Amino acid sequence: MSMAYMVIYTYTAELYNTKIRVLSMGFFNFISKISGVAMPLVVDVFYSFGPTGPFIIFGLLSLISSISIYTMKDTTNMDLDD
């Protein structure tokens, strides 16, 4: 999962032009750190729905992520500094 996130993180950086890349990547890094801190609390909340609750939520989020990645445009050989 960590490797998949690293690929998405790198790909997302290439979607933005150079002028706003640093700001957007800093924001995404901030959100990922906050999410890492909140994750134990989120797991406890969904565990109250049953022992499979966190796994179902994780599966749904993974499905949504894979669909959104599949629909992204290809940026190969594109000049992003326009």
MDAnalysis code that builds the backbone (N, CA, C; Angstrom):
import MDAnalysis as mda
import numpy as np

u = mda.Universe.empty(246, n_residues=82, atom_resindex=np.repeat(np.arange(82), 3), trajectory=True)
u.add_TopologyAttr("name", ["N", "CA", "C"] * 82)
u.add_TopologyAttr("resid", np.arange(1, 83))
u.add_TopologyAttr("resname", ["MET", "SER", "MET", "ALA", "TYR", "MET", "VAL", "ILE", "TYR", "THR", "TYR", "THR", "ALA", "GLU", "LEU", "TYR", "ASN", "THR", "LYS", "ILE", "ARG", "VAL", "LEU", "SER", "MET", "GLY", "PHE", "PHE", "ASN", "PHE", "ILE", "SER", "LYS", "ILE", "SER", "GLY", "VAL", "ALA", "MET", "PRO", "LEU", "VAL", "VAL", "ASP", "VAL", "PHE", "TYR", "SER", "PHE", "GLY", "PRO", "THR", "GLY", "PRO", "PHE", "ILE", "ILE", "PHE", "GLY", "LEU", "LEU", "SER", "LEU", "ILE", "SER", "SER", "ILE", "SER", "ILE", "TYR", "THR", "MET", "LYS", "ASP", "THR", "THR", "ASN", "MET", "ASP", "LEU", "ASP", "ASP"])
u.atoms.positions = np.array([
    [0.825, -1.187, 0.000],
    [0.000, 0.000, 0.000],
    [0.866, 1.246, 0.000],
    [1.963, 1.179, 0.723],
    [2.857, 2.324, 0.781],
    [3.478, 2.607, -0.587],
    [3.840, 1.560, -1.300],
    [4.420, 1.747, -2.641],
    [3.392, 2.349, -3.603],
    [2.150, 1.908, -3.510],
    [1.099, 2.465, -4.367],
    [0.911, 3.946, -4.075],
    [0.959, 4.315, -2.805],
    [0.805, 5.713, -2.439],
    [1.979, 6.542, -2.962],
    [3.184, 5.991, -2.917],
    [4.348, 6.731, -3.414],
    [4.239, 6.987, -4.913],
    [3.713, 6.035, -5.668],
    [3.525, 6.233, -7.110],
    [2.488, 7.313, -7.362],
    [1.382, 7.267, -6.629],
    [0.333, 8.277, -6.790],
    [0.860, 9.657, -6.404],
    [1.648, 9.719, -5.354],
    [2.216, 10.980, -4.883],
    [3.106, 11.603, -5.957],
    [3.937, 10.785, -6.602],
    [4.819, 11.280, -7.662],
    [4.023, 11.683, -8.894],
    [3.041, 10.903, -9.268],
    [2.230, 11.214, -10.438],
    [1.449, 12.508, -10.231],
    [0.921, 12.703, -9.040],
    [0.168, 13.917, -8.752],
    [1.039, 15.154, -8.876],
    [2.292, 15.047, -8.479],
    [3.205, 16.183, -8.602],
    [3.412, 16.572, -10.050],
    [3.365, 15.618, -10.945],
    [3.580, 15.909, -12.358],
    [2.351, 16.501, -13.038],
    [1.223, 16.497, -12.401],
    [0.018, 17.071, -12.996],
    [0.004, 18.592, -12.929],
    [0.739, 19.155, -11.989],
    [0.731, 20.598, -11.788],
    [1.923, 21.237, -12.483],
    [1.752, 22.483, -12.888],
    [2.896, 23.179, -13.477],
    [3.863, 23.585, -12.369],
    [5.022, 24.045, -12.766],
    [6.099, 24.287, -11.816],
    [5.755, 25.379, -10.810],
    [4.960, 26.346, -11.200],
    [4.676, 27.485, -10.324],
    [3.890, 27.104, -9.075],
    [3.010, 26.135, -9.177],
    [2.194, 25.781, -8.013],
    [2.519, 24.394, -7.461],
    [3.502, 23.734, -8.018],
    [3.830, 22.369, -7.599],
    [4.254, 22.298, -6.132],
    [5.080, 23.219, -5.688],
    [5.585, 23.175, -4.315],
    [4.450, 23.387, -3.311],
    [3.585, 24.348, -3.589],
    [2.468, 24.612, -2.692],
    [1.519, 23.415, -2.617],
    [1.188, 22.849, -3.759],
    [0.252, 21.725, -3.760],
    [0.861, 20.494, -3.108],
    [2.122, 20.204, -3.348],
    [2.739, 19.030, -2.740],
    [2.894, 19.214, -1.229],
    [3.157, 20.431, -0.791],
    [3.218, 20.699, 0.642],
    [1.859, 20.488, 1.296],
    [0.801, 20.920, 0.616],
    [-0.548, 20.730, 1.137],
    [-0.903, 19.251, 1.211],
    [-0.583, 18.489, 0.149],
    [-0.862, 17.055, 0.151],
    [-0.075, 16.337, 1.236],
    [1.148, 16.757, 1.468],
    [1.958, 16.155, 2.520],
    [1.334, 16.438, 3.890],
    [0.866, 17.654, 4.093],
    [0.204, 18.019, 5.345],
    [-1.042, 17.162, 5.578],
    [-1.857, 17.007, 4.557],
    [-3.075, 16.207, 4.675],
    [-2.732, 14.749, 4.974],
    [-1.685, 14.226, 4.355],
    [-1.317, 12.830, 4.608],
    [-0.830, 12.637, 6.039],
    [-0.140, 13.608, 6.598],
    [0.317, 13.498, 7.992],
    [-0.865, 13.553, 8.957],
    [-1.822, 14.445, 8.699],
    [-3.019, 14.533, 9.537],
    [-3.816, 13.229, 9.444],
    [-3.910, 12.670, 8.255],
    [-4.628, 11.406, 8.078],
    [-3.961, 10.281, 8.846],
    [-2.639, 10.258, 8.855],
    [-1.923, 9.232, 9.607],
    [-2.170, 9.324, 11.095],
    [-2.315, 10.529, 11.599],
    [-2.597, 10.716, 13.019],
    [-4.042, 10.311, 13.338],
    [-4.967, 10.616, 12.444],
    [-6.380, 10.344, 12.693],
    [-6.784, 8.899, 12.422],
    [-5.961, 8.148, 11.709],
    [-6.362, 6.803, 11.296],
    [-6.702, 5.870, 12.458],
    [-5.968, 5.838, 13.568],
    [-6.389, 4.954, 14.665],
    [-7.777, 5.285, 15.209],
    [-8.113, 6.558, 15.240],
    [-9.452, 6.945, 15.695],
    [-10.529, 6.507, 14.709],
    [-10.232, 6.640, 13.430],
    [-11.186, 6.246, 12.396],
    [-11.416, 4.742, 12.438],
    [-10.359, 3.974, 12.626],
    [-10.490, 2.517, 12.700],
    [-11.349, 2.130, 13.903],
    [-11.163, 2.786, 15.032],
    [-11.986, 2.494, 16.205],
    [-13.466, 2.786, 15.950],
    [-13.749, 3.869, 15.252],
    [-15.137, 4.217, 14.953],
    [-15.770, 3.159, 14.060],
    [-15.066, 2.745, 12.999],
    [-15.639, 1.760, 12.082],
    [-15.618, 0.353, 12.657],
    [-14.771, 0.099, 13.635],
    [-14.761, -1.209, 14.284],
    [-16.014, -1.404, 15.122],
    [-16.646, -0.315, 15.504],
    [-17.895, -0.428, 16.268],
    [-19.026, -1.015, 15.412],
    [-18.910, -0.980, 14.081],
    [-19.899, -1.591, 13.184],
    [-19.686, -3.092, 13.039],
    [-18.605, -3.590, 13.562],
    [-18.288, -5.013, 13.480],
    [-16.815, -5.193, 13.182],
    [-16.309, -6.417, 13.324],
    [-14.877, -6.630, 13.105],
    [-14.440, -6.432, 11.656],
    [-15.359, -6.483, 10.720],
    [-14.987, -6.271, 9.316],
    [-15.219, -4.832, 8.869],
    [-15.704, -3.969, 9.741],
    [-15.989, -2.575, 9.379],
    [-14.807, -1.828, 8.790],
    [-13.639, -1.819, 9.449],
    [-12.494, -1.107, 8.877],
    [-12.045, -1.664, 7.527],
    [-12.173, -2.980, 7.347],
    [-11.758, -3.585, 6.085],
    [-12.687, -3.223, 4.945],
    [-13.970, -3.122, 5.229],
    [-14.929, -2.717, 4.204],
    [-14.682, -1.274, 3.788],
    [-14.454, -0.390, 4.745],
    [-14.174, 1.013, 4.425],
    [-12.877, 1.130, 3.637],
    [-11.841, 0.388, 4.052],
    [-10.576, 0.411, 3.334],
    [-10.747, -0.086, 1.903],
    [-11.544, -1.136, 1.718],
    [-11.799, -1.654, 0.377],
    [-12.539, -0.660, -0.492],
    [-13.532, 0.011, 0.084],
    [-14.277, 1.015, -0.690],
    [-13.388, 2.191, -1.086],
    [-12.555, 2.652, -0.160],
    [-11.643, 3.754, -0.487],
    [-10.623, 3.338, -1.536],
    [-10.152, 2.104, -1.482],
    [-9.221, 1.605, -2.493],
    [-9.890, 1.526, -3.858],
    [-11.143, 1.099, -3.897],
    [-11.884, 1.038, -5.156],
    [-12.080, 2.429, -5.751],
    [-12.462, 3.387, -4.925],
    [-12.643, 4.762, -5.398],
    [-11.315, 5.331, -5.910],
    [-10.223, 5.055, -5.205],
    [-8.915, 5.540, -5.625],
    [-8.494, 4.939, -6.957],
    [-8.731, 3.640, -7.124],
    [-8.327, 3.001, -8.370],
    [-9.146, 3.510, -9.552],
    [-10.416, 3.776, -9.339],
    [-11.240, 4.333, -10.419],
    [-10.786, 5.739, -10.774],
    [-10.458, 6.551, -9.775],
    [-10.012, 7.913, -10.071],
    [-8.660, 7.918, -10.763],
    [-7.773, 7.001, -10.417],
    [-6.476, 6.922, -11.093],
    [-6.652, 6.454, -12.529],
    [-7.546, 5.517, -12.748],
    [-7.780, 4.994, -14.090],
    [-8.314, 6.071, -15.023],
    [-9.063, 7.029, -14.496],
    [-9.657, 8.068, -15.340],
    [-8.763, 9.291, -15.510],
    [-7.579, 9.325, -14.886],
    [-6.683, 10.470, -15.050],
    [-6.118, 10.512, -16.463],
    [-5.827, 11.712, -16.923],
    [-5.278, 11.847, -18.266],
    [-3.782, 11.513, -18.259],
    [-3.296, 11.092, -19.405],
    [-1.899, 10.737, -19.563],
    [-1.098, 12.019, -19.837],
    [-0.026, 12.240, -19.097],
    [0.783, 13.456, -19.251],
    [2.127, 13.164, -19.891],
    [2.256, 12.040, -20.581],
    [3.511, 11.703, -21.234],
    [3.810, 12.701, -22.344],
    [5.028, 13.217, -22.370],
    [5.519, 14.155, -23.386],
    [4.681, 15.439, -23.482],
    [4.095, 15.864, -22.380],
    [3.339, 17.117, -22.347],
    [4.146, 18.174, -21.621],
    [4.100, 19.395, -22.123],
    [4.743, 20.517, -21.452],
    [3.766, 21.078, -20.439],
    [4.054, 20.878, -19.162],
    [3.132, 21.288, -18.104],
    [3.370, 22.712, -17.626],
    [4.341, 23.412, -18.185],
    [4.652, 24.768, -17.752],
    [3.906, 25.819, -18.568],
    [2.840, 25.439, -19.254],
    [2.066, 26.395, -20.053],
    [1.326, 27.363, -19.164],
])
